[in-house]
Amino acid sequence: GAGVSQSPRYKVAKRGQDVALRCDPISGHVSLFWYQQALGQGPEFLTYFQNEAQLDKSGLPSDRFFAERPEGSVSTLKIQRTQQEDSAVYLCASSWGLNTEAFFGQGTRLTVV
Amino acid sequence: KQEVTQIPAALSVPEGENLVLNCSFTDSAIYNLQWFRQDPGKGLTSLLLIQSSQREQTSGRLNASLDKSSGRSTLYIAASQPGDSATYLCASSDAGNMLTFGGGTRLMVKP
């Protein structure tokens, strides 16, 4: 596709509900990243994939957060039993490979009520 | 752990001014440094990427410099326009390809 596509753009979840956020990277991009951005702050790293392999998940805040990229293209970030502190914008980025320019999607704004 | 700081946090200037946004980082062992623009409610748009071996990159009215030894990067915007109003974020990349972001500078250019 022309750019990184994320869906849904907005998600309102009741506390305790599970959510799944989708990222379609730019076709052919090997690297895929998830970031979390709280209001008024810079994005913070969550996890990194190279093709289908999850090479770094050190930024995931708890075991309620799970990410996958089973075929090395589309990725899903799943949050189980959502809590209010999970409210943030979740950004996905992709790049050709190591240390190349990262391209970001428009993000999914998650609000947990 | 890498820490990235951006100063100022907010900046308001009249149209036409040249301005400099500052970014500092604590660990000089970076692979590259990238500047992004973020409009309200939008994702990040990449502006410039400077590899660790480079000193600067230019694109139109934008010029970014990198001084690894002092842990600093600057983004220079020439002849600012109201359309430049946005949040500007810098981010350093480590060996693991992870980006560490600063908190951003919110720029307002007044007509």
Interface residues (C-beta under 8 A of the other chain):
Chain A: V4 Q6 S31 F33 Y35 G40 Q41 G42 P43 E44 F45 Y48 L55 D56 G59 L91 A93 S95 L98 N99 E101 A102 F103 F104 G105 Q106 G107 R109
Chain B: V4 Q6 Y31 N32 Q34 F36 G41 K42 G43 L44 T45 S46 L49 Q51 L89 A91 S93 G96 N97 M98 L99 T100 F101 G102 G103 G104
